[in-house]
Amino acid sequence: MAKVRLLTSMAGIDFSHDEGAIIDVTDAEAKRYLDAGIAEALVSAEPKVERAVKKGVTEKAIKG
């Protein structure tokens, strides 16, 4: 599978993609889209990993 960014909107019977959308397509579809000039290839170095991080508690001074 390849990821491409669409340079133009496209729609079909069971799908719709906006310009700038990043979609997963087969290698054959990616080649067709690139050859037709309707998409650009994306090269991803490493997938971004999100980590859950506990937020620290902030203490507030109270006048008294």
FENFENDA-V102295 format. One record per backbone hydrogen bond with DSSP energy under -1.0 kcal/mol. NH is the residue of the N-H (numbers start at 0). CO is the residue of the C=O. E is the energy in kcal/mol with one decimal. If there is no record, write none. Layout:
<<NH CO E> <NH CO E>>
This chain:
<<1 24 -3.3> <3 22 -2.2> <4 39 -2.7> <5 20 -2.5> <6 37 -2.8> <9 16 -2.4> <11 14 -2.7> <16 9 -3.2> <19 5 -2.6> <20 17 -1.9> <22 3 -2.4> <24 1 -2.9> <29 25 -2.6> <30 26 -2.1> <31 27 -2.0> <32 28 -2.8> <33 29 -2.6> <34 30 -2.6> <35 31 -2.1> <37 32 -2.0> <39 4 -2.3> <41 2 -1.9>>
